[in-house]
């Protein structure tokens, strides 16, 4: 079990928000030049959100 790292969690959440925003921009434009990379942006955002949650302090009694 790793100890929570709130500063890292905030950084990862910020990175995930940026990746999710970029994925939304690509999704909104069918002819977007980065259309082929969309699954990678989505996967990176998902992983960053998961990492942020894993490093954020959790409420008492919460099981990871």
HELIX and SHEET records of a PDB file:
HELIX    1   1 UNK A    6  UNK A   28  1                                  23    
HELIX    2   2 UNK A   35  UNK A   37  5                                   3    
HELIX    3   3 UNK A   38  UNK A   55  1                                  18    
END                                                                             
